[in-house]
Amino acid sequence: MSSPVLTVYSASRAVVYGVLASGLQQSWTVRGLHQALPRDAVVGTEAVRAVIYLLLADGFVEPVAGQRALTVRLTAVGHQFLAGVLAQWGKPGP
């Protein structure tokens, strides 16, 4: 299920993965996730959106029904995936 592209280190993905895996929140919109990134992270909204769509395509996040804006939450498999990747990368994040 995991995509080789998702496991290649990227500073943007590392920061987004760190926030998603932090458990700070159950569900995320693109805007909410972008706002939760550390202030010194230089990650644009479109980069956050791209990461979400990649995770969505691989089944690591799932859409939250009944929301107007794209809203996702980590799946159990997604949580395991992100934890493994972040451990391999050295867990950047907030």
C-alpha positions as CSV (number, residue, x, y, z in Angstrom):
1,M,0.0,0.0,0.0
2,S,2.8,2.5,0.7
3,S,4.1,4.5,-2.2
4,P,7.9,4.9,-2.6
5,V,7.3,8.6,-3.4
6,L,5.9,9.1,0.1
7,T,8.9,7.6,1.8
8,V,11.5,9.7,0.0
9,Y,12.5,12.5,2.5
10,S,11.1,15.9,1.9
11,A,11.2,18.7,4.4
12,S,7.6,19.7,3.6
13,R,6.3,16.2,4.0
14,A,8.3,15.7,7.2
15,V,6.7,18.7,8.8
16,V,3.1,17.8,7.6
17,Y,3.6,14.2,8.6
18,G,4.8,15.3,12.1
19,V,1.7,17.4,12.6
20,L,-0.7,14.7,11.3
21,A,0.9,12.1,13.5
22,S,1.0,14.3,16.6
23,G,-2.6,13.5,17.5
24,L,-3.2,17.1,18.3
25,Q,-6.5,16.9,16.4
26,Q,-8.7,14.1,15.1
27,S,-9.5,15.7,11.7
28,W,-7.9,18.2,9.5
29,T,-8.7,20.6,6.6
30,V,-6.0,21.8,4.4
31,R,-6.2,25.3,6.0
32,G,-6.3,23.9,9.6
33,L,-3.3,21.7,8.9
34,H,-1.4,24.5,7.3
35,Q,-2.1,26.8,10.3
36,A,-0.9,24.0,12.7
37,L,2.5,23.9,11.1
38,P,5.4,25.4,13.0
39,R,5.8,29.1,12.3
40,D,9.3,28.6,10.9
41,A,8.2,25.9,8.4
42,V,8.3,27.2,4.9
43,V,5.5,25.0,3.5
44,G,2.8,26.5,1.3
45,T,-0.9,25.6,1.3
46,E,-0.6,23.8,-2.0
47,A,2.2,21.6,-0.7
48,V,-0.1,20.7,2.3
49,R,-2.9,19.9,-0.2
50,A,-0.6,17.8,-2.3
51,V,0.5,15.7,0.7
52,I,-3.1,15.2,1.8
53,Y,-4.1,14.0,-1.7
54,L,-1.1,11.6,-1.8
55,L,-2.0,10.2,1.6
56,L,-5.7,10.0,0.5
57,A,-4.8,8.1,-2.6
58,D,-2.9,5.5,-0.6
59,G,-5.6,5.1,2.0
60,F,-3.5,6.6,4.9
61,V,-6.2,9.3,5.5
62,E,-9.9,9.1,4.9
63,P,-12.4,11.9,4.1
64,V,-14.7,13.0,7.0
65,A,-18.3,12.9,5.7
66,G,-20.6,15.9,5.9
67,Q,-17.9,18.5,5.6
68,R,-18.0,21.3,3.0
69,A,-14.2,21.7,2.8
70,L,-12.0,18.6,2.3
71,T,-11.5,17.2,5.8
72,V,-9.5,14.1,6.5
73,R,-8.4,12.0,9.4
74,L,-5.6,9.4,9.7
75,T,-6.6,5.8,9.3
76,A,-5.0,3.2,11.6
77,V,-2.8,2.1,8.8
78,G,-1.9,5.8,8.1
79,H,-0.9,6.3,11.7
80,Q,1.4,3.3,11.5
81,F,2.9,4.4,8.2
82,L,3.6,8.0,9.4
83,A,5.1,6.7,12.7
84,G,7.4,4.4,10.7
85,V,8.4,7.0,8.2
86,L,9.0,9.7,10.9
87,A,11.1,7.3,13.0
88,Q,13.2,6.6,9.9
89,W,13.5,10.3,9.2
90,G,14.1,11.4,12.8
91,K,10.6,12.8,13.6
92,P,10.5,16.5,12.6
93,G,7.4,18.4,13.5
94,P,6.0,20.8,16.1
